[in-house]
Amino acid sequence: MKIFNKRARYKYQILEKVEAGVVLTGAEIKSIRAGRVDLSQSFGRIGDGEVFLVNAYINPWMGSERFTNERRSRKLLLHKKQILAWQGKMAGGRLTLVPLSIYIKGNLAKVELALAKSRAKFDRRAVLKMEAIERDVERELRGDKSGGF
């Protein structure tokens, strides 16, 4: 099961993507397998040569006796060269790390992390307008005369 951060593609222009492992507890991995995750308010942070996933909500597993903070920072596993390269790019411009999705690959939890640039409000409206135009063109090419109304 793959859980997407739908707001990320709307609010940010994606420049680069990478797959990163996540350091989790046993109860958290069970919650991810069950799809009980929210990435909408989360972001990545680089500090001391390490990358952390901050503010990602993983719903506590009901069978777990240990209480953990649902929004704690979780370490992401990346190669040192990738971390240094992204750290340099982030220092040069107004860029941020945004999680696009979280999923299970084999027995491991992975996060698709993106280096992204924030879109201005007018840019977001322009993107929505272009998507509507593309839908209308596709509808015309298919021969669908309903027009969506």
N, CA and C atoms as a LAMMPS dump frame, in Angstrom:
ITEM: TIMESTEP
0
ITEM: NUMBER OF ATOMS
447
ITEM: BOX BOUNDS ff ff ff
-5.0000000000000000e+02 5.0000000000000000e+02
-5.0000000000000000e+02 5.0000000000000000e+02
-5.0000000000000000e+02 5.0000000000000000e+02
ITEM: ATOMS id mol type element x y z
1 1 1 N 0.846 -1.17 0
2 1 2 C 0 0 0
3 1 3 C 0.898 1.242 0
4 2 1 N 0.567 2.201 -0.827
5 2 2 C 1.341 3.431 -0.947
6 2 3 C 0.459 4.597 -0.512
7 3 1 N 0.917 5.36 0.47
8 3 2 C 0.172 6.506 0.964
9 3 3 C 0.82 7.754 0.386
10 4 1 N 0.013 8.581 -0.299
11 4 2 C 0.521 9.76 -0.998
12 4 3 C 0.284 11.028 -0.206
13 5 1 N 1.137 11.997 -0.412
14 5 2 C 0.982 13.345 0.112
15 5 3 C 0.461 14.195 -1.047
16 6 1 N -0.849 14.286 -1.152
17 6 2 C -1.459 14.966 -2.299
18 6 3 C -1.181 16.466 -2.309
19 7 1 N -1.048 17.056 -1.135
20 7 2 C -0.803 18.493 -1.058
21 7 3 C 0.585 18.875 -1.57
22 8 1 N 1.531 17.95 -1.501
23 8 2 C 2.905 18.274 -1.896
24 8 3 C 3 18.638 -3.365
25 9 1 N 2.369 17.876 -4.224
26 9 2 C 2.45 18.166 -5.66
27 9 3 C 1.683 19.426 -6.027
28 10 1 N 0.708 19.8 -5.206
29 10 2 C -0.055 21.012 -5.451
30 10 3 C 0.709 22.255 -4.984
31 11 1 N 1.32 22.173 -3.806
32 11 2 C 1.967 23.338 -3.214
33 11 3 C 3.411 23.542 -3.656
34 12 1 N 4.041 22.495 -4.191
35 12 2 C 5.468 22.585 -4.515
36 12 3 C 5.743 22.137 -5.94
37 13 1 N 6.785 22.71 -6.516
38 13 2 C 7.31 22.273 -7.801
39 13 3 C 8.435 21.293 -7.489
40 14 1 N 8.286 20.048 -7.938
41 14 2 C 9.231 18.987 -7.61
42 14 3 C 10.442 19.092 -8.533
43 15 1 N 11.645 19.152 -7.942
44 15 2 C 12.878 19.26 -8.721
45 15 3 C 13.617 17.92 -8.812
46 16 1 N 13.796 17.242 -7.69
47 16 2 C 14.483 15.944 -7.653
48 16 3 C 13.781 15.035 -6.656
49 17 1 N 13.878 13.725 -6.89
50 17 2 C 13.281 12.746 -5.983
51 17 3 C 14.327 11.706 -5.591
52 18 1 N 14.129 11.12 -4.413
53 18 2 C 14.985 10.042 -3.951
54 18 3 C 14.161 9.138 -3.022
55 19 1 N 14.528 7.862 -2.995
56 19 2 C 13.891 6.913 -2.091
57 19 3 C 14.771 6.759 -0.86
58 20 1 N 14.175 6.891 0.325
59 20 2 C 14.932 6.804 1.568
60 20 3 C 14.274 5.813 2.512
61 21 1 N 15.088 5.103 3.258
62 21 2 C 14.572 4.222 4.29
63 21 3 C 14.195 5.035 5.521
64 22 1 N 13.351 4.454 6.402
65 22 2 C 12.895 5.138 7.597
66 22 3 C 13.195 4.269 8.812
67 23 1 N 13.688 4.88 9.878
68 23 2 C 13.919 4.173 11.129
69 23 3 C 12.63 4.256 11.944
70 24 1 N 12.002 3.1 12.202
71 24 2 C 10.705 3.038 12.882
72 24 3 C 10.721 2.034 14.023
73 25 1 N 9.695 2.112 14.859
74 25 2 C 9.47 1.081 15.867
75 25 3 C 8.53 0.03 15.282
76 26 1 N 8.358 -1.083 15.978
77 26 2 C 7.503 -2.155 15.489
78 26 3 C 6.052 -1.748 15.349
79 27 1 N 5.548 -0.959 16.301
80 27 2 C 4.154 -0.533 16.239
81 27 3 C 3.933 0.432 15.069
82 28 1 N 4.928 1.26 14.772
83 28 2 C 4.79 2.214 13.666
84 28 3 C 4.745 1.495 12.322
85 29 1 N 5.537 0.457 12.156
86 29 2 C 5.539 -0.26 10.875
87 29 3 C 4.195 -0.944 10.66
88 30 1 N 3.574 -1.429 11.729
89 30 2 C 2.247 -2.041 11.622
90 30 3 C 1.21 -1.011 11.194
91 31 1 N 1.314 0.195 11.731
92 31 2 C 0.387 1.255 11.343
93 31 3 C 0.569 1.655 9.882
94 32 1 N 1.814 1.665 9.413
95 32 2 C 2.064 1.999 8.008
96 32 3 C 1.481 0.915 7.105
97 33 1 N 1.675 -0.345 7.49
98 33 2 C 1.093 -1.445 6.702
99 33 3 C -0.426 -1.335 6.624
100 34 1 N -1.045 -0.826 7.694
101 34 2 C -2.493 -0.657 7.73
102 34 3 C -2.942 0.63 7.031
103 35 1 N -1.994 1.489 6.622
104 35 2 C -2.328 2.718 5.904
105 35 3 C -2.759 3.85 6.807
106 36 1 N -2.35 3.844 8.05
107 36 2 C -2.779 4.847 9.019
108 36 3 C -1.704 5.918 9.183
109 37 1 N -1.438 6.647 8.094
110 37 2 C -0.363 7.649 8.053
111 37 3 C -0.891 8.916 7.396
112 38 1 N -0.424 10.068 7.878
113 38 2 C -0.753 11.346 7.257
114 38 3 C 0.54 12.134 7.059
115 39 1 N 0.858 12.448 5.808
116 39 2 C 2.078 13.181 5.476
117 39 3 C 1.815 14.636 5.121
118 40 1 N 0.577 15.098 5.225
119 40 2 C 0.226 16.414 4.696
120 40 3 C 0.944 17.568 5.39
121 41 1 N 1.276 17.461 6.664
122 41 2 C 1.948 18.538 7.381
123 41 3 C 3.443 18.27 7.584
124 42 1 N 3.973 17.234 6.97
125 42 2 C 5.351 16.823 7.245
126 42 3 C 6.347 17.434 6.255
127 43 1 N 7.61 17.407 6.664
128 43 2 C 8.693 17.92 5.829
129 43 3 C 9.984 17.255 6.266
130 44 1 N 11.028 17.427 5.478
131 44 2 C 12.336 16.877 5.811
132 44 3 C 13.261 17.958 6.32
133 45 1 N 14.179 17.558 7.188
134 45 2 C 15.141 18.512 7.73
135 45 3 C 16.516 17.855 7.764
136 46 1 N 17.531 18.594 7.35
137 46 2 C 18.899 18.1 7.388
138 46 3 C 19.603 18.764 8.554
139 47 1 N 20.229 17.93 9.388
140 47 2 C 20.967 18.457 10.528
141 47 3 C 22.058 17.493 10.957
142 48 1 N 23.264 17.985 11.168
143 48 2 C 24.407 17.179 11.594
144 48 3 C 24.697 16.03 10.64
145 49 1 N 24.521 16.25 9.355
146 49 2 C 24.811 15.222 8.365
147 49 3 C 23.778 14.122 8.304
148 50 1 N 22.6 14.323 8.909
149 50 2 C 21.521 13.337 8.89
150 50 3 C 20.241 14.006 8.426
151 51 1 N 19.328 13.199 7.892
152 51 2 C 18.045 13.709 7.412
153 51 3 C 16.948 13.138 8.301
154 52 1 N 16.003 14.001 8.684
155 52 2 C 14.899 13.583 9.533
156 52 3 C 13.572 13.936 8.886
157 53 1 N 12.589 13.059 9.075
158 53 2 C 11.208 13.307 8.657
159 53 3 C 10.501 13.9 9.865
160 54 1 N 10.081 15.141 9.744
161 54 2 C 9.513 15.878 10.865
162 54 3 C 8.006 16.017 10.673
163 55 1 N 7.264 15.821 11.757
164 55 2 C 5.824 16.083 11.83
165 55 3 C 4.968 15.132 10.996
166 56 1 N 5.469 13.969 10.65
167 56 2 C 4.64 12.967 9.961
168 56 3 C 3.794 12.256 11.011
169 57 1 N 2.504 12.158 10.774
170 57 2 C 1.592 11.532 11.739
171 57 3 C 1.432 10.059 11.399
172 58 1 N 1.86 9.199 12.328
173 58 2 C 1.632 7.762 12.219
174 58 3 C 0.743 7.382 13.384
175 59 1 N -0.49 6.992 13.085
176 59 2 C -1.477 6.668 14.1
177 59 3 C -0.968 5.531 14.984
178 60 1 N -1.102 5.635 16.311
179 60 2 C -0.601 4.565 17.176
180 60 3 C -1.343 3.252 16.948
181 61 1 N -0.602 2.172 16.977
182 61 2 C -1.167 0.843 16.78
183 61 3 C -1.912 0.441 18.04
184 62 1 N -3.13 -0.098 17.886
185 62 2 C -3.978 -0.411 19.03
186 62 3 C -3.364 -1.48 19.948
187 63 1 N -2.676 -2.455 19.39
188 63 2 C -2.126 -3.541 20.193
189 63 3 C -0.834 -3.186 20.903
190 64 1 N -0.309 -2.009 20.643
191 64 2 C 0.979 -1.621 21.214
192 64 3 C 0.808 -1.146 22.65
193 65 1 N 1.663 -1.649 23.523
194 65 2 C 1.618 -1.239 24.92
195 65 3 C 2.465 0.003 25.158
196 66 1 N 3.505 0.178 24.326
197 66 2 C 4.378 1.336 24.472
198 66 3 C 3.748 2.562 23.837
199 67 1 N 3.748 3.657 24.562
200 67 2 C 3.232 4.904 24.013
201 67 3 C 4.368 5.642 23.312
202 68 1 N 4.145 6.025 22.064
203 68 2 C 5.118 6.839 21.337
204 68 3 C 4.436 8.103 20.839
205 69 1 N 5.2 9.122 20.641
206 69 2 C 4.686 10.365 20.1
207 69 3 C 4.37 10.154 18.621
208 70 1 N 3.141 10.423 18.219
209 70 2 C 2.721 10.182 16.833
210 70 3 C 3.442 11.065 15.834
211 71 1 N 3.885 12.238 16.258
212 71 2 C 4.514 13.203 15.346
213 71 3 C 6.004 13.388 15.624
214 72 1 N 6.643 12.386 16.196
215 72 2 C 8.063 12.513 16.497
216 72 3 C 8.888 12.566 15.214
217 73 1 N 10.109 13.086 15.313
218 73 2 C 11.013 13.107 14.163
219 73 3 C 11.574 11.709 13.954
220 74 1 N 11.592 11.262 12.7
221 74 2 C 12.094 9.931 12.362
222 74 3 C 13.279 10.075 11.411
223 75 1 N 14.323 9.333 11.702
224 75 2 C 15.538 9.413 10.903
225 75 3 C 15.315 8.742 9.545
226 76 1 N 15.813 9.397 8.492
227 76 2 C 15.761 8.841 7.14
228 76 3 C 17.155 8.37 6.765
229 77 1 N 17.21 7.261 6.05
230 77 2 C 18.479 6.648 5.695
231 77 3 C 18.823 6.967 4.25
232 78 1 N 19.843 7.798 4.07
233 78 2 C 20.334 8.198 2.748
234 78 3 C 21.852 8.082 2.736
235 79 1 N 22.414 8.015 1.538
236 79 2 C 23.865 8.016 1.407
237 79 3 C 24.413 9.401 1.739
238 80 1 N 25.609 9.438 2.286
239 80 2 C 26.247 10.684 2.705
240 80 3 C 26.385 11.663 1.536
241 81 1 N 26.721 11.143 0.343
242 81 2 C 26.871 12.014 -0.83
243 81 3 C 25.552 12.68 -1.2
244 82 1 N 24.448 11.932 -1.092
245 82 2 C 23.14 12.505 -1.393
246 82 3 C 22.792 13.609 -0.398
247 83 1 N 23.077 13.36 0.864
248 83 2 C 22.771 14.349 1.905
249 83 3 C 23.572 15.624 1.67
250 84 1 N 24.856 15.484 1.393
251 84 2 C 25.707 16.656 1.172
252 84 3 C 25.292 17.427 -0.082
253 85 1 N 24.928 16.7 -1.14
254 85 2 C 24.502 17.357 -2.382
255 85 3 C 23.224 18.163 -2.149
256 86 1 N 22.262 17.578 -1.465
257 86 2 C 21 18.277 -1.22
258 86 3 C 21.184 19.422 -0.239
259 87 1 N 22.074 19.249 0.719
260 87 2 C 22.339 20.308 1.677
261 87 3 C 22.919 21.53 0.955
262 88 1 N 23.809 21.291 -0.007
263 88 2 C 24.365 22.382 -0.793
264 88 3 C 23.321 23.076 -1.644
265 89 1 N 22.431 22.304 -2.249
266 89 2 C 21.377 22.893 -3.08
267 89 3 C 20.392 23.698 -2.236
268 90 1 N 20.087 23.203 -1.039
269 90 2 C 19.146 23.918 -0.173
270 90 3 C 19.749 25.226 0.335
271 91 1 N 21.06 25.241 0.537
272 91 2 C 21.716 26.463 1.003
273 91 3 C 21.719 27.531 -0.09
274 92 1 N 21.729 27.12 -1.343
275 92 2 C 21.81 28.051 -2.454
276 92 3 C 20.495 28.705 -2.833
277 93 1 N 19.377 28.127 -2.475
278 93 2 C 18.1 28.68 -2.908
279 93 3 C 17.012 28.409 -1.901
280 94 1 N 15.817 28.805 -2.236
281 94 2 C 14.669 28.63 -1.353
282 94 3 C 14.017 27.285 -1.63
283 95 1 N 14.678 26.228 -1.216
284 95 2 C 14.208 24.874 -1.461
285 95 3 C 13.89 24.178 -0.147
286 96 1 N 13.077 23.142 -0.217
287 96 2 C 12.704 22.38 0.958
288 96 3 C 12.628 20.897 0.623
289 97 1 N 12.64 20.06 1.633
290 97 2 C 12.484 18.618 1.467
291 97 3 C 11.044 18.257 1.809
292 98 1 N 10.369 17.595 0.873
293 98 2 C 8.966 17.253 1.039
294 98 3 C 8.78 15.76 0.812
295 99 1 N 8.107 15.05 1.729
296 99 2 C 7.8 13.637 1.474
297 99 3 C 6.616 13.535 0.512
298 100 1 N 6.782 12.78 -0.568
299 100 2 C 5.711 12.606 -1.546
300 100 3 C 4.838 11.4 -1.218
301 101 1 N 5.478 10.333 -0.711
302 101 2 C 4.714 9.133 -0.375
303 101 3 C 5.507 8.288 0.603
304 102 1 N 4.795 7.369 1.244
305 102 2 C 5.417 6.388 2.122
306 102 3 C 4.817 5.042 1.769
307 103 1 N 5.655 4.007 1.711
308 103 2 C 5.181 2.701 1.274
309 103 3 C 6.076 1.604 1.82
310 104 1 N 5.614 0.373 1.681
311 104 2 C 6.366 -0.794 2.109
312 104 3 C 6.986 -1.431 0.869
313 105 1 N 8.293 -1.681 0.929
314 105 2 C 9.015 -2.329 -0.164
315 105 3 C 9.728 -3.529 0.438
316 106 1 N 9.25 -4.719 0.126
317 106 2 C 9.756 -5.913 0.795
318 106 3 C 9.25 -5.883 2.223
319 107 1 N 10.15 -5.884 3.176
320 107 2 C 9.773 -5.748 4.583
321 107 3 C 10.161 -4.392 5.156
322 108 1 N 10.577 -3.476 4.314
323 108 2 C 11.08 -2.188 4.772
324 108 3 C 10.135 -1.053 4.408
325 109 1 N 10.082 -0.038 5.264
326 109 2 C 9.306 1.164 4.978
327 109 3 C 10.199 2.144 4.235
328 110 1 N 9.683 2.713 3.17
329 110 2 C 10.429 3.679 2.363
330 110 3 C 9.612 4.961 2.222
331 111 1 N 10.332 6.068 2.124
332 111 2 C 9.719 7.37 1.886
333 111 3 C 10.266 7.908 0.583
334 112 1 N 9.38 8.374 -0.278
335 112 2 C 9.818 9.063 -1.489
336 112 3 C 9.948 10.539 -1.125
337 113 1 N 11.17 11.008 -1.055
338 113 2 C 11.479 12.362 -0.615
339 113 3 C 11.852 13.204 -1.831
340 114 1 N 11.392 14.444 -1.843
341 114 2 C 11.652 15.309 -2.997
342 114 3 C 12.272 16.624 -2.546
343 115 1 N 13.171 17.116 -3.362
344 115 2 C 13.693 18.466 -3.222
345 115 3 C 12.742 19.346 -4.021
346 116 1 N 12.123 20.313 -3.363
347 116 2 C 11.034 21.044 -4.012
348 116 3 C 11.158 22.543 -3.764
349 117 1 N 10.512 23.291 -4.654
350 117 2 C 10.461 24.741 -4.562
351 117 3 C 8.995 25.137 -4.413
352 118 1 N 8.709 26.026 -3.505
353 118 2 C 7.33 26.422 -3.233
354 118 3 C 6.744 27.189 -4.422
355 119 1 N 5.484 26.911 -4.679
356 119 2 C 4.778 27.641 -5.741
357 119 3 C 4.044 28.814 -5.128
358 120 1 N 4.033 29.924 -5.851
359 120 2 C 3.255 31.074 -5.42
360 120 3 C 1.776 30.776 -5.672
361 121 1 N 0.902 31.544 -5.059
362 121 2 C -0.533 31.293 -5.171
363 121 3 C -0.996 31.368 -6.622
364 122 1 N -0.501 32.329 -7.385
365 122 2 C -0.925 32.438 -8.773
366 122 3 C -0.423 31.261 -9.598
367 123 1 N 0.744 30.708 -9.239
368 123 2 C 1.252 29.523 -9.934
369 123 3 C 0.33 28.34 -9.722
370 124 1 N -0.184 28.187 -8.498
371 124 2 C -1.096 27.078 -8.202
372 124 3 C -2.374 27.192 -9.032
373 125 1 N -2.879 28.414 -9.136
374 125 2 C -4.092 28.612 -9.944
375 125 3 C -3.82 28.31 -11.41
376 126 1 N -2.646 28.68 -11.883
377 126 2 C -2.29 28.41 -13.277
378 126 3 C -2.209 26.906 -13.53
379 127 1 N -1.67 26.163 -12.574
380 127 2 C -1.587 24.709 -12.713
381 127 3 C -2.985 24.101 -12.78
382 128 1 N -3.887 24.553 -11.912
383 128 2 C -5.262 24.041 -11.933
384 128 3 C -5.953 24.375 -13.258
385 129 1 N -5.698 25.561 -13.778
386 129 2 C -6.297 25.977 -15.05
387 129 3 C -5.787 25.111 -16.197
388 130 1 N -4.476 24.841 -16.22
389 130 2 C -3.899 23.992 -17.269
390 130 3 C -4.45 22.564 -17.199
391 131 1 N -4.625 22.031 -15.993
392 131 2 C -5.183 20.692 -15.847
393 131 3 C -6.612 20.643 -16.37
394 132 1 N -7.402 21.692 -16.111
395 132 2 C -8.777 21.738 -16.603
396 132 3 C -8.797 21.802 -18.129
397 133 1 N -7.893 22.571 -18.714
398 133 2 C -7.823 22.666 -20.177
399 133 3 C -7.434 21.323 -20.775
400 134 1 N -6.456 20.646 -20.161
401 134 2 C -6.04 19.332 -20.653
402 134 3 C -7.175 18.314 -20.579
403 135 1 N -7.95 18.358 -19.504
404 135 2 C -9.122 17.461 -19.38
405 135 3 C -10.132 17.729 -20.485
406 136 1 N -10.377 19.016 -20.768
407 136 2 C -11.328 19.364 -21.824
408 136 3 C -10.849 18.879 -23.192
409 137 1 N -9.549 19.021 -23.457
410 137 2 C -8.982 18.564 -24.733
411 137 3 C -9.11 17.044 -24.85
412 138 1 N -8.779 16.341 -23.784
413 138 2 C -8.907 14.869 -23.791
414 138 3 C -10.349 14.445 -24.011
415 139 1 N -11.271 15.156 -23.388
416 139 2 C -12.702 14.85 -23.545
417 139 3 C -13.133 15.037 -24.995
418 140 1 N -12.664 16.117 -25.621
419 140 2 C -12.996 16.372 -27.022
420 140 3 C -12.401 15.298 -27.939
421 141 1 N -11.164 14.879 -27.66
422 141 2 C -10.517 13.871 -28.485
423 141 3 C -11.235 12.521 -28.367
424 142 1 N -11.752 12.22 -27.183
425 142 2 C -12.482 10.962 -27.003
426 142 3 C -13.868 11.028 -27.651
427 143 1 N -14.372 12.213 -27.849
428 143 2 C -15.685 12.361 -28.456
429 143 3 C -16.796 12.434 -27.427
430 144 1 N -16.43 12.639 -26.171
431 144 2 C -17.4 12.73 -25.085
432 144 3 C -18.044 14.117 -25.142
433 145 1 N -19.35 14.2 -25.388
434 145 2 C -20.032 15.477 -25.542
435 145 3 C -20.72 15.941 -24.267
436 146 1 N -20.588 15.199 -23.157
437 146 2 C -21.317 15.567 -21.944
438 146 3 C -20.786 16.867 -21.347
439 147 1 N -19.474 17.152 -21.496
440 147 2 C -18.903 18.397 -21.015
441 147 3 C -18.695 18.449 -19.514
442 148 1 N -19.037 17.372 -18.817
443 148 2 C -18.79 17.313 -17.39
444 148 3 C -19.835 18.009 -16.544
445 149 1 N -20.917 18.532 -17.141
446 149 2 C -21.942 19.215 -16.344
447 149 3 C -23.217 18.429 -16.323
